[in-house]
C-alpha cells in the first residue's frame, strides 16, 4: 500500500495506473475507520483494479468548531485496516496541502441543501462539495463509493457530479450497523457508556417506522418516533423527517413518492448522530 501526503506525487503515481488502463475506485473518508468504511473499501477492491482511499478531516465542512476539535483521529490504526482490506493507495494530505489558497467556490444545491443536515449545519454541504470536487480532480476515479448512512450527502454528491459533468460513477453502499442496530460512525467512539446505550433508540425508532409503514400514516409514524426518542433522557431530537428519497422533500402521504426515506438526527451531550432507513 502506497501512502501519499503530496497531491502532485499521488497524481503522477495514479496517472501511471491510468496509462496502464487500470480502473480506479475511490473511497474518501475522514478517518477513525470502522467496518462501515472498510465495507466501502472492500466493495471498491472487488470492482476495480486500483483502490484509493483518502483520510482528511475536512475543516470547512465542520460548522461546529468544537466538533472538529474533538473529531477522533486514529491514523496508525486506520492505515493498518486499509492495508488489511487491500487498499492500494492512501492519500493523507495536510490542510495546507488541500487548501493552499483561499476557498472561494460556492455550490448551489437548491432545495436539496435547504432541508435536514443542510438546514441544521450551515455551510456543511458546501464544504463537502469543495473537498470532494478537489479529491475527484486529483484521483480521477472511475467509481467512487459513498455510504447511505449519510443519505443527504450522497444525494448532494450525485447532484455535484451532475452539475459539473464529472465522469465518476457514484456507488451508494449499505449502512453497516453494530449488532444492536446502531449505525457505525466515527463519532460513536466519543459516546459514554450511557450515551451509547441510549443511542440504540435511533435505529430502533427508524426500524419501527419501517416495520409499520404499511399500516400507519406519515403523521402517526412521526409522532410515535418523536415519543420513542423522548423516552431516552440523554437524547434530544434535532429532526425526524419522512421524505421523498430522490428530492429529500418532506412528504405528508406515502402516495406522494415511490420510495420514501426516514431520516433522523439527535444530539447526546455535544455529540450529534444521524441515521436513516428506506421505508
Ligand atoms: P466519514 O469518514 O464519516 O466522512 O465517512 C466516509 C464514508 O464512509 C462516507 O461515504 C460515509 O457515508 C461512509 N460511512 C460512514 N459510516 C458508515 C456506515 N456505518 N456504513 C456504511 N458507510 C458508512
py3Dmol code that shows the C-alpha trace and the ligand (Angstrom):
import py3Dmol

protein = """\
ATOM      1  CA  UNK A   1       0.000   0.000   0.000  1.00  0.00           C
ATOM      2  CA  UNK A   2       1.415   3.393  -1.020  1.00  0.00           C
ATOM      3  CA  UNK A   3       0.885   6.401   1.218  1.00  0.00           C
ATOM      4  CA  UNK A   4       0.997   9.938  -0.180  1.00  0.00           C
ATOM      5  CA  UNK A   5       0.821  13.301   1.528  1.00  0.00           C
ATOM      6  CA  UNK A   6       1.514  15.268  -1.640  1.00  0.00           C
ATOM      7  CA  UNK A   7      -1.214  15.644  -4.275  1.00  0.00           C
ATOM      8  CA  UNK A   8       1.379  16.145  -7.012  1.00  0.00           C
ATOM      9  CA  UNK A   9       3.051  12.820  -6.206  1.00  0.00           C
ATOM     10  CA  UNK A  10      -0.269  10.990  -5.936  1.00  0.00           C
ATOM     11  CA  UNK A  11      -1.396  12.437  -9.271  1.00  0.00           C
ATOM     12  CA  UNK A  12       1.749  11.230 -11.046  1.00  0.00           C
ATOM     13  CA  UNK A  13       1.514   7.737  -9.493  1.00  0.00           C
ATOM     14  CA  UNK A  14      -2.161   7.433 -10.473  1.00  0.00           C
ATOM     15  CA  UNK A  15      -1.525   8.832 -13.947  1.00  0.00           C
ATOM     16  CA  UNK A  16       0.765   5.870 -14.496  1.00  0.00           C
ATOM     17  CA  UNK A  17      -2.007   3.452 -13.378  1.00  0.00           C
ATOM     18  CA  UNK A  18      -4.472   5.204 -15.708  1.00  0.00           C
ATOM     19  CA  UNK A  19      -1.933   4.993 -18.555  1.00  0.00           C
ATOM     20  CA  UNK A  20      -1.800   1.233 -17.958  1.00  0.00           C
ATOM     21  CA  UNK A  21      -5.588   1.158 -18.365  1.00  0.00           C
ATOM     22  CA  UNK A  22      -6.367   0.385 -14.711  1.00  0.00           C
ATOM     23  CA  UNK A  23      -9.828   1.239 -13.363  1.00  0.00           C
ATOM     24  CA  UNK A  24      -9.719   3.322 -10.193  1.00  0.00           C
ATOM     25  CA  UNK A  25     -12.160   3.064  -7.279  1.00  0.00           C
ATOM     26  CA  UNK A  26     -12.100   5.804  -4.634  1.00  0.00           C
ATOM     27  CA  UNK A  27     -13.290   5.920  -1.015  1.00  0.00           C
ATOM     28  CA  UNK A  28     -12.976   9.355   0.617  1.00  0.00           C
ATOM     29  CA  UNK A  29     -13.061   9.321   4.439  1.00  0.00           C
ATOM     30  CA  UNK A  30     -12.292  11.437   7.479  1.00  0.00           C
ATOM     31  CA  UNK A  31     -10.507   8.531   9.182  1.00  0.00           C
ATOM     32  CA  UNK A  32     -11.249   6.861  12.536  1.00  0.00           C
ATOM     33  CA  UNK A  33     -12.118   3.943  10.310  1.00  0.00           C
ATOM     34  CA  UNK A  34     -14.662   1.295  11.275  1.00  0.00           C
ATOM     35  CA  UNK A  35     -16.295  -1.617   9.483  1.00  0.00           C
ATOM     36  CA  UNK A  36     -18.640   0.785   7.631  1.00  0.00           C
ATOM     37  CA  UNK A  37     -15.670   2.427   5.920  1.00  0.00           C
ATOM     38  CA  UNK A  38     -13.984  -0.935   5.355  1.00  0.00           C
ATOM     39  CA  UNK A  39     -17.087  -2.321   3.623  1.00  0.00           C
ATOM     40  CA  UNK A  40     -16.753   0.524   1.078  1.00  0.00           C
ATOM     41  CA  UNK A  41     -13.060  -0.289   0.585  1.00  0.00           C
ATOM     42  CA  UNK A  42     -13.851  -3.978   0.093  1.00  0.00           C
ATOM     43  CA  UNK A  43     -16.540  -3.196  -2.461  1.00  0.00           C
ATOM     44  CA  UNK A  44     -14.120  -0.953  -4.344  1.00  0.00           C
ATOM     45  CA  UNK A  45     -11.385  -3.621  -4.221  1.00  0.00           C
ATOM     46  CA  UNK A  46     -13.799  -6.178  -5.673  1.00  0.00           C
ATOM     47  CA  UNK A  47     -14.929  -3.861  -8.508  1.00  0.00           C
ATOM     48  CA  UNK A  48     -11.742  -2.007  -9.520  1.00  0.00           C
ATOM     49  CA  UNK A  49      -8.112  -2.851 -10.216  1.00  0.00           C
ATOM     50  CA  UNK A  50      -6.876   0.009  -8.044  1.00  0.00           C
ATOM     51  CA  UNK A  51      -8.475   1.300  -4.835  1.00  0.00           C
ATOM     52  CA  UNK A  52      -7.579   4.710  -3.478  1.00  0.00           C
ATOM     53  CA  UNK A  53      -8.755   5.992  -0.100  1.00  0.00           C
ATOM     54  CA  UNK A  54      -8.252   9.393   1.456  1.00  0.00           C
ATOM     55  CA  UNK A  55      -8.126  10.346   5.105  1.00  0.00           C
ATOM     56  CA  UNK A  56      -8.743  14.041   5.581  1.00  0.00           C
ATOM     57  CA  UNK A  57     -10.653  15.676   8.424  1.00  0.00           C
ATOM     58  CA  UNK A  58     -12.045  18.474   6.291  1.00  0.00           C
ATOM     59  CA  UNK A  59     -12.213  21.620   8.470  1.00  0.00           C
ATOM     60  CA  UNK A  60     -14.512  23.536   6.128  1.00  0.00           C
ATOM     61  CA  UNK A  61     -17.357  21.041   6.477  1.00  0.00           C
ATOM     62  CA  UNK A  62     -17.498  21.466  10.266  1.00  0.00           C
ATOM     63  CA  UNK A  63     -19.903  24.230  11.205  1.00  0.00           C
ATOM     64  CA  UNK A  64     -19.230  23.423  14.885  1.00  0.00           C
ATOM     65  CA  UNK A  65     -15.554  24.082  15.726  1.00  0.00           C
ATOM     66  CA  UNK A  66     -15.830  22.013  18.907  1.00  0.00           C
ATOM     67  CA  UNK A  67     -16.912  19.011  16.826  1.00  0.00           C
ATOM     68  CA  UNK A  68     -13.802  19.479  14.649  1.00  0.00           C
ATOM     69  CA  UNK A  69     -11.546  19.753  17.697  1.00  0.00           C
ATOM     70  CA  UNK A  70     -12.850  16.506  19.218  1.00  0.00           C
ATOM     71  CA  UNK A  71     -13.196  14.527  15.982  1.00  0.00           C
ATOM     72  CA  UNK A  72     -11.431  11.167  16.604  1.00  0.00           C
ATOM     73  CA  UNK A  73      -8.071  10.687  14.862  1.00  0.00           C
ATOM     74  CA  UNK A  74      -6.534   7.194  14.760  1.00  0.00           C
ATOM     75  CA  UNK A  75      -4.188   7.298  11.766  1.00  0.00           C
ATOM     76  CA  UNK A  76      -1.929   4.361  12.642  1.00  0.00           C
ATOM     77  CA  UNK A  77      -4.862   2.050  13.224  1.00  0.00           C
ATOM     78  CA  UNK A  78      -6.585   3.350  10.054  1.00  0.00           C
ATOM     79  CA  UNK A  79      -3.568   2.522   7.894  1.00  0.00           C
ATOM     80  CA  UNK A  80      -3.472  -0.998   9.324  1.00  0.00           C
ATOM     81  CA  UNK A  81      -7.148  -1.521   8.491  1.00  0.00           C
ATOM     82  CA  UNK A  82      -6.726  -0.154   4.961  1.00  0.00           C
ATOM     83  CA  UNK A  83      -3.747  -2.403   4.307  1.00  0.00           C
ATOM     84  CA  UNK A  84      -5.674  -5.452   5.563  1.00  0.00           C
ATOM     85  CA  UNK A  85      -8.579  -4.544   3.270  1.00  0.00           C
ATOM     86  CA  UNK A  86      -6.126  -4.441   0.314  1.00  0.00           C
ATOM     87  CA  UNK A  87      -6.400  -0.750  -0.408  1.00  0.00           C
ATOM     88  CA  UNK A  88      -3.641   0.250  -2.867  1.00  0.00           C
ATOM     89  CA  UNK A  89      -3.156   3.983  -2.303  1.00  0.00           C
ATOM     90  CA  UNK A  90      -3.910   6.228   0.684  1.00  0.00           C
ATOM     91  CA  UNK A  91      -3.910   9.998   0.453  1.00  0.00           C
ATOM     92  CA  UNK A  92      -3.404  11.819   3.767  1.00  0.00           C
ATOM     93  CA  UNK A  93      -2.953  15.478   2.903  1.00  0.00           C
ATOM     94  CA  UNK A  94      -2.488  18.283   5.420  1.00  0.00           C
ATOM     95  CA  UNK A  95      -4.966  21.171   5.442  1.00  0.00           C
ATOM     96  CA  UNK A  96      -2.310  23.343   3.718  1.00  0.00           C
ATOM     97  CA  UNK A  97      -1.814  20.713   1.015  1.00  0.00           C
ATOM     98  CA  UNK A  98      -5.559  20.580   0.293  1.00  0.00           C
ATOM     99  CA  UNK A  99      -6.214  24.297   0.620  1.00  0.00           C
ATOM    100  CA  UNK A 100      -3.095  26.294  -0.310  1.00  0.00           C
ATOM    101  CA  UNK A 101      -5.304  29.179  -1.366  1.00  0.00           C
ATOM    102  CA  UNK A 102      -8.428  30.821  -0.032  1.00  0.00           C
ATOM    103  CA  UNK A 103     -11.546  28.802  -0.813  1.00  0.00           C
ATOM    104  CA  UNK A 104     -13.963  30.812  -2.902  1.00  0.00           C
ATOM    105  CA  UNK A 105     -16.133  28.144  -4.550  1.00  0.00           C
ATOM    106  CA  UNK A 106     -19.843  28.310  -3.868  1.00  0.00           C
ATOM    107  CA  UNK A 107     -22.062  25.434  -4.835  1.00  0.00           C
ATOM    108  CA  UNK A 108     -25.831  25.648  -5.090  1.00  0.00           C
ATOM    109  CA  UNK A 109     -27.867  22.541  -4.482  1.00  0.00           C
ATOM    110  CA  UNK A 110     -31.258  24.257  -4.254  1.00  0.00           C
ATOM    111  CA  UNK A 111     -33.978  22.511  -2.251  1.00  0.00           C
ATOM    112  CA  UNK A 112     -31.649  19.531  -1.606  1.00  0.00           C
ATOM    113  CA  UNK A 113     -29.479  21.647   0.707  1.00  0.00           C
ATOM    114  CA  UNK A 114     -32.293  23.537   2.425  1.00  0.00           C
ATOM    115  CA  UNK A 115     -33.572  20.553   4.442  1.00  0.00           C
ATOM    116  CA  UNK A 116     -32.290  18.403   7.320  1.00  0.00           C
ATOM    117  CA  UNK A 117     -28.445  18.450   7.543  1.00  0.00           C
ATOM    118  CA  UNK A 118     -28.299  21.442   5.200  1.00  0.00           C
ATOM    119  CA  UNK A 119     -30.722  23.419   7.356  1.00  0.00           C
ATOM    120  CA  UNK A 120     -29.086  22.420  10.667  1.00  0.00           C
ATOM    121  CA  UNK A 121     -25.432  22.699   9.581  1.00  0.00           C
ATOM    122  CA  UNK A 122     -24.938  25.928   7.595  1.00  0.00           C
ATOM    123  CA  UNK A 123     -22.071  25.665   5.106  1.00  0.00           C
ATOM    124  CA  UNK A 124     -21.628  21.936   5.699  1.00  0.00           C
ATOM    125  CA  UNK A 125     -22.536  20.715   2.218  1.00  0.00           C
ATOM    126  CA  UNK A 126     -20.557  23.474   0.508  1.00  0.00           C
ATOM    127  CA  UNK A 127     -17.522  22.227   2.464  1.00  0.00           C
ATOM    128  CA  UNK A 128     -18.270  18.632   1.451  1.00  0.00           C
ATOM    129  CA  UNK A 129     -18.695  19.595  -2.230  1.00  0.00           C
ATOM    130  CA  UNK A 130     -15.459  21.628  -2.266  1.00  0.00           C
ATOM    131  CA  UNK A 131     -13.372  18.765  -0.854  1.00  0.00           C
ATOM    132  CA  UNK A 132     -14.996  16.031  -2.954  1.00  0.00           C
ATOM    133  CA  UNK A 133     -14.524  18.065  -6.168  1.00  0.00           C
ATOM    134  CA  UNK A 134     -10.833  18.657  -5.310  1.00  0.00           C
ATOM    135  CA  UNK A 135     -10.301  14.984  -4.432  1.00  0.00           C
ATOM    136  CA  UNK A 136     -12.030  13.830  -7.633  1.00  0.00           C
ATOM    137  CA  UNK A 137      -9.782  16.176  -9.668  1.00  0.00           C
ATOM    138  CA  UNK A 138      -6.727  14.577  -8.024  1.00  0.00           C
ATOM    139  CA  UNK A 139      -7.780  10.894  -8.071  1.00  0.00           C
ATOM    140  CA  UNK A 140      -9.878  10.932 -11.286  1.00  0.00           C
ATOM    141  CA  UNK A 141     -11.753   7.811 -10.144  1.00  0.00           C
ATOM    142  CA  UNK A 142     -13.904   5.681 -12.432  1.00  0.00           C
ATOM    143  CA  UNK A 143     -16.077   4.874  -9.431  1.00  0.00           C
ATOM    144  CA  UNK A 144     -16.463   6.480  -6.005  1.00  0.00           C
ATOM    145  CA  UNK A 145     -18.115   4.798  -3.031  1.00  0.00           C
ATOM    146  CA  UNK A 146     -20.333   6.623  -0.542  1.00  0.00           C
ATOM    147  CA  UNK A 147     -22.302   5.273   2.415  1.00  0.00           C
ATOM    148  CA  UNK A 148     -26.071   5.539   2.567  1.00  0.00           C
ATOM    149  CA  UNK A 149     -25.542   6.285   6.270  1.00  0.00           C
ATOM    150  CA  UNK A 150     -25.037   9.891   5.072  1.00  0.00           C
ATOM    151  CA  UNK A 151     -28.073   9.792   2.817  1.00  0.00           C
ATOM    152  CA  UNK A 152     -28.340  13.509   2.102  1.00  0.00           C
ATOM    153  CA  UNK A 153     -24.597  13.754   1.446  1.00  0.00           C
ATOM    154  CA  UNK A 154     -24.973  11.007  -1.165  1.00  0.00           C
ATOM    155  CA  UNK A 155     -27.772  12.994  -2.859  1.00  0.00           C
ATOM    156  CA  UNK A 156     -25.577  16.124  -2.810  1.00  0.00           C
ATOM    157  CA  UNK A 157     -22.622  14.236  -4.356  1.00  0.00           C
ATOM    158  CA  UNK A 158     -24.851  12.844  -7.117  1.00  0.00           C
ATOM    159  CA  UNK A 159     -26.026  16.397  -7.826  1.00  0.00           C
ATOM    160  CA  UNK A 160     -22.420  17.717  -7.782  1.00  0.00           C
ATOM    161  CA  UNK A 161     -21.416  15.092 -10.341  1.00  0.00           C
ATOM    162  CA  UNK A 162     -24.426  16.006 -12.489  1.00  0.00           C
ATOM    163  CA  UNK A 163     -23.793  19.775 -12.303  1.00  0.00           C
ATOM    164  CA  UNK A 164     -20.058  19.518 -13.082  1.00  0.00           C
ATOM    165  CA  UNK A 165     -20.338  16.729 -15.673  1.00  0.00           C
ATOM    166  CA  UNK A 166     -17.919  14.593 -13.666  1.00  0.00           C
ATOM    167  CA  UNK A 167     -17.432  11.169 -15.279  1.00  0.00           C
ATOM    168  CA  UNK A 168     -17.093   9.279 -11.976  1.00  0.00           C
ATOM    169  CA  UNK A 169     -19.826   6.750 -11.244  1.00  0.00           C
ATOM    170  CA  UNK A 170     -21.232   7.227  -7.732  1.00  0.00           C
ATOM    171  CA  UNK A 171     -21.856   3.921  -5.954  1.00  0.00           C
ATOM    172  CA  UNK A 172     -24.187   4.020  -2.918  1.00  0.00           C
ATOM    173  CA  UNK A 173     -23.287   1.468  -0.213  1.00  0.00           C
ATOM    174  CA  UNK A 174     -25.467  -0.055   2.513  1.00  0.00           C
ATOM    175  CA  UNK A 175     -25.171   1.215   6.094  1.00  0.00           C
ATOM    176  CA  UNK A 176     -23.158  -1.127   8.307  1.00  0.00           C
ATOM    177  CA  UNK A 177     -24.564  -1.455  11.844  1.00  0.00           C
ATOM    178  CA  UNK A 178     -23.452  -2.692  15.254  1.00  0.00           C
ATOM    179  CA  UNK A 179     -25.122  -5.898  16.489  1.00  0.00           C
ATOM    180  CA  UNK A 180     -27.803  -3.898  18.345  1.00  0.00           C
ATOM    181  CA  UNK A 181     -28.652  -1.788  15.265  1.00  0.00           C
ATOM    182  CA  UNK A 182     -26.692   1.408  15.921  1.00  0.00           C
ATOM    183  CA  UNK A 183     -25.219   2.675  12.646  1.00  0.00           C
ATOM    184  CA  UNK A 184     -21.425   2.608  12.789  1.00  0.00           C
ATOM    185  CA  UNK A 185     -19.950   6.086  12.975  1.00  0.00           C
ATOM    186  CA  UNK A 186     -16.564   7.527  13.880  1.00  0.00           C
ATOM    187  CA  UNK A 187     -18.362   9.706  16.429  1.00  0.00           C
ATOM    188  CA  UNK A 188     -19.647   6.618  18.309  1.00  0.00           C
ATOM    189  CA  UNK A 189     -16.147   6.372  19.840  1.00  0.00           C
ATOM    190  CA  UNK A 190     -16.891   9.614  21.709  1.00  0.00           C
ATOM    191  CA  UNK A 191     -20.025   8.287  23.453  1.00  0.00           C
ATOM    192  CA  UNK A 192     -20.069   7.453  27.165  1.00  0.00           C
ATOM    193  CA  UNK A 193     -21.407   4.019  28.117  1.00  0.00           C
ATOM    194  CA  UNK A 194     -24.786   5.567  28.999  1.00  0.00           C
ATOM    195  CA  UNK A 195     -24.975   7.624  25.806  1.00  0.00           C
ATOM    196  CA  UNK A 196     -24.045   4.538  23.783  1.00  0.00           C
ATOM    197  CA  UNK A 197     -26.919   2.613  25.407  1.00  0.00           C
ATOM    198  CA  UNK A 198     -29.405   5.415  24.685  1.00  0.00           C
ATOM    199  CA  UNK A 199     -28.168   5.830  21.106  1.00  0.00           C
ATOM    200  CA  UNK A 200     -29.634   2.487  20.101  1.00  0.00           C
ATOM    201  CA  UNK A 201     -33.029   4.257  20.101  1.00  0.00           C
ATOM    202  CA  UNK A 202     -32.110   5.969  16.810  1.00  0.00           C
ATOM    203  CA  UNK A 203     -32.100   2.727  14.838  1.00  0.00           C
ATOM    204  CA  UNK A 204     -34.849   1.208  16.992  1.00  0.00           C
ATOM    205  CA  UNK A 205     -37.227   4.059  16.163  1.00  0.00           C
ATOM    206  CA  UNK A 206     -36.253   4.024  12.472  1.00  0.00           C
ATOM    207  CA  UNK A 207     -36.860   0.252  12.273  1.00  0.00           C
ATOM    208  CA  UNK A 208     -40.216   0.813  13.991  1.00  0.00           C
ATOM    209  CA  UNK A 209     -41.116   3.355  11.281  1.00  0.00           C
ATOM    210  CA  UNK A 210     -40.019   0.945   8.534  1.00  0.00           C
ATOM    211  CA  UNK A 211     -41.912  -2.005  10.015  1.00  0.00           C
ATOM    212  CA  UNK A 212     -45.127  -0.002  10.495  1.00  0.00           C
ATOM    213  CA  UNK A 213     -45.061   1.990   7.285  1.00  0.00           C
ATOM    214  CA  UNK A 214     -47.798  -0.051   5.539  1.00  0.00           C
ATOM    215  CA  UNK A 215     -50.384   0.331   8.297  1.00  0.00           C
ATOM    216  CA  UNK A 216     -49.711   3.874   9.563  1.00  0.00           C
ATOM    217  CA  UNK A 217     -49.871   7.426   8.259  1.00  0.00           C
ATOM    218  CA  UNK A 218     -46.755   9.611   7.910  1.00  0.00           C
ATOM    219  CA  UNK A 219     -48.138  11.814  10.711  1.00  0.00           C
ATOM    220  CA  UNK A 220     -48.643   8.885  13.107  1.00  0.00           C
ATOM    221  CA  UNK A 221     -45.156   7.474  12.464  1.00  0.00           C
ATOM    222  CA  UNK A 222     -43.618  10.888  13.114  1.00  0.00           C
ATOM    223  CA  UNK A 223     -45.483  11.265  16.409  1.00  0.00           C
ATOM    224  CA  UNK A 224     -44.518   7.746  17.500  1.00  0.00           C
ATOM    225  CA  UNK A 225     -40.833   8.160  16.635  1.00  0.00           C
ATOM    226  CA  UNK A 226     -40.686  11.501  18.483  1.00  0.00           C
ATOM    227  CA  UNK A 227     -42.143   9.883  21.611  1.00  0.00           C
ATOM    228  CA  UNK A 228     -39.733   6.940  21.363  1.00  0.00           C
ATOM    229  CA  UNK A 229     -36.786   9.358  21.319  1.00  0.00           C
ATOM    230  CA  UNK A 230     -38.314  11.299  24.228  1.00  0.00           C
ATOM    231  CA  UNK A 231     -38.219   8.174  26.409  1.00  0.00           C
ATOM    232  CA  UNK A 232     -34.401   8.474  26.385  1.00  0.00           C
ATOM    233  CA  UNK A 233     -33.348  11.316  28.693  1.00  0.00           C
ATOM    234  CA  UNK A 234     -29.881  11.526  27.198  1.00  0.00           C
ATOM    235  CA  UNK A 235     -31.159  12.110  23.650  1.00  0.00           C
ATOM    236  CA  UNK A 236     -32.537  15.314  22.217  1.00  0.00           C
ATOM    237  CA  UNK A 237     -34.173  15.161  18.809  1.00  0.00           C
ATOM    238  CA  UNK A 238     -32.966  17.629  16.195  1.00  0.00           C
ATOM    239  CA  UNK A 239     -35.223  16.365  13.438  1.00  0.00           C
ATOM    240  CA  UNK A 240     -37.111  13.339  12.243  1.00  0.00           C
ATOM    241  CA  UNK A 241     -38.342  13.619   8.654  1.00  0.00           C
ATOM    242  CA  UNK A 242     -40.072  11.324   6.216  1.00  0.00           C
ATOM    243  CA  UNK A 243     -39.100  12.404   2.705  1.00  0.00           C
ATOM    244  CA  UNK A 244     -39.130  11.558  -0.955  1.00  0.00           C
ATOM    245  CA  UNK A 245     -35.906   9.525  -1.345  1.00  0.00           C
ATOM    246  CA  UNK A 246     -34.933  11.387  -4.545  1.00  0.00           C
ATOM    247  CA  UNK A 247     -35.782  15.030  -3.784  1.00  0.00           C
ATOM    248  CA  UNK A 248     -35.455  14.757   0.030  1.00  0.00           C
ATOM    249  CA  UNK A 249     -38.513  16.975   0.379  1.00  0.00           C
ATOM    250  CA  UNK A 250     -40.893  16.133   3.232  1.00  0.00           C
ATOM    251  CA  UNK A 251     -43.980  14.142   2.318  1.00  0.00           C
ATOM    252  CA  UNK A 252     -47.292  14.099   4.152  1.00  0.00           C
ATOM    253  CA  UNK A 253     -48.614  10.985   2.446  1.00  0.00           C
ATOM    254  CA  UNK A 254     -46.823   7.874   1.175  1.00  0.00           C
ATOM    255  CA  UNK A 255     -48.664   8.207  -2.176  1.00  0.00           C
ATOM    256  CA  UNK A 256     -46.530  11.282  -2.919  1.00  0.00           C
ATOM    257  CA  UNK A 257     -43.492   9.209  -3.951  1.00  0.00           C
ATOM    258  CA  UNK A 258     -42.460   5.720  -4.977  1.00  0.00           C
ATOM    259  CA  UNK A 259     -39.710   5.430  -2.369  1.00  0.00           C
ATOM    260  CA  UNK A 260     -39.634   7.258   0.952  1.00  0.00           C
ATOM    261  CA  UNK A 261     -36.742   7.616   3.380  1.00  0.00           C
ATOM    262  CA  UNK A 262     -36.926   8.324   7.117  1.00  0.00           C
ATOM    263  CA  UNK A 263     -34.046  10.450   8.404  1.00  0.00           C
ATOM    264  CA  UNK A 264     -33.172  11.288  11.984  1.00  0.00           C
ATOM    265  CA  UNK A 265     -30.654  13.488  13.796  1.00  0.00           C
ATOM    266  CA  UNK A 266     -30.230  13.584  17.573  1.00  0.00           C
ATOM    267  CA  UNK A 267     -27.796  15.109  19.985  1.00  0.00           C
ATOM    268  CA  UNK A 268     -26.439  13.385  23.053  1.00  0.00           C
ATOM    269  CA  UNK A 269     -24.248  15.731  25.052  1.00  0.00           C
ATOM    270  CA  UNK A 270     -22.202  17.527  22.399  1.00  0.00           C
ATOM    271  CA  UNK A 271     -22.255  14.588  20.013  1.00  0.00           C
ATOM    272  CA  UNK A 272     -24.553  14.633  17.017  1.00  0.00           C
ATOM    273  CA  UNK A 273     -25.691  11.350  15.488  1.00  0.00           C
ATOM    274  CA  UNK A 274     -27.601  10.761  12.249  1.00  0.00           C
ATOM    275  CA  UNK A 275     -29.205   7.714  10.693  1.00  0.00           C
ATOM    276  CA  UNK A 276     -31.850   6.807   8.111  1.00  0.00           C
ATOM    277  CA  UNK A 277     -33.791   3.907   6.610  1.00  0.00           C
ATOM    278  CA  UNK A 278     -35.633   3.489   3.339  1.00  0.00           C
ATOM    279  CA  UNK A 279     -39.339   2.973   4.017  1.00  0.00           C
TER     280      UNK A 279
END
"""
ligand_1 = """\
23
LIG
P -16.715 9.762 7.032
O -15.364 9.269 7.412
O -17.682 9.824 8.169
O -16.676 11.023 6.201
O -17.317 8.639 6.064
C -16.647 8.244 4.894
C -17.574 7.405 4.064
O -17.971 6.243 4.812
C -18.886 8.152 3.697
O -19.248 7.812 2.363
C -19.864 7.605 4.695
O -21.200 7.651 4.263
C -19.380 6.154 4.827
N -19.864 5.563 6.068
C -19.785 6.093 7.313
N -20.391 5.279 8.206
C -20.865 4.211 7.505
C -21.598 3.033 7.855
N -21.953 2.775 9.107
N -21.921 2.179 6.866
C -21.558 2.415 5.589
N -20.869 3.512 5.189
C -20.528 4.398 6.133
"""
view = py3Dmol.view(width=600, height=400)
view.addModel(protein, "pdb")
view.setStyle({"model": 0}, {"cartoon": {"style": "trace"}})
view.addModel(ligand_1, "xyz")
view.setStyle({"model": 1}, {"stick": {}})
view.zoomTo()
view.show()
